[in-house]
Amino acid sequence: MINELLDFYIKSHPVTLGVLSLLALYFIVLNWVFFYRYFSISNWLEIESRSLESVLMGATNVNPQSFLSSFLKASSNINKDILSLGLLAATKDATKGLSILSIFASTTPFIGLFGTVVSILDTFSNIGQSSGGMSLIAGGVSDALVATAAGIFVAIFAYTYHQILKRKSFELISFIEMQSDAMIARKV
């Protein structure tokens, strides 16, 4: 296994190795972003869920840990504008990190494809310089396709993580919006 990796490293074009390194860095970053945001949104979701439950059970105000709490404290009376502002701020905070995952999901296949194309070009230039036959072509093309596979691999995780966080953010914003609506309805 180690000999095969060393052989791949020696035979690969520097651009392909650079592409694989970049994709490895992307993979590390997207996992960090996902897990950090997933756990922070999950914690926040739990707080807002408890706050919504208490408001629906008749509490006169949201939970002090709720995101809306600071907006309600800033104003002497509860009004739709203050609560809308709180909802917009919550949406901004809840969707942090989604754009980087979206960018990774859409660009990594192209980055991998770039590495593959450069490797295939290198293989074809080597064919012209040597008398190698089909085995040289097959070996070069199979090594080149590793970059495309790596790009697709990273894109799958980035897209999946993006969708998971997008759904959790939507759920969180829905809880905050329901609290806001309940507070407005109670005021009337």
C-alpha positions, 0 to 999 in steps of 0.5 A: 500500500505504501509502495503504491502511494509512493509510486503514485506520488512519483508518477503524478504531475505536480499540478495533480498533486497540488489539486489533491492537496487543495482538495484535502484542505477543503475537506478538512475545512468543510468538516470543521465548519460543519461540525462546529455549526452543527453543534452550535445550531443544535444547542441553539435549537434546544434553547429556542424549542424550550422557549417556544414551549414556555411561550405556548404554555402561557409564559408572558415573555420568552426564555432569557436565553432565547435570541429574541430576549435581547431584542425585547429587553431593548424596547419598552413595548413589544412590537412587530418591527423589533421582533422582525429585526430579531428574526432577521438577525437570527437568520443571519447568525443561523446561516453562517457557514452555509455559503462556504459549504455551497461554494465547496460543493459547486467548485470541488468537482471542477478543481478535481477535473482540472487536475485530471485534465492536466494529468491526461495532457501530461500522459499524452505528452509522455506517449509522444516521447516514448514507445509505450503502448496502451499500458502507458495510456491506461496507467496515466489515465487511471492515475489522472482520474484520482483527482476527479474522484477526489473532487467528487468525494469532497463535493458529496460531503460539502453538499450533504453538510450544506443541506443538513445545516440549511434544514437545521437553520430553517427549523431554528428560524421557524421556532424563533418566528413562532415565538415572535408571532405568539408574543405579537398575538398575546399583545393584541 
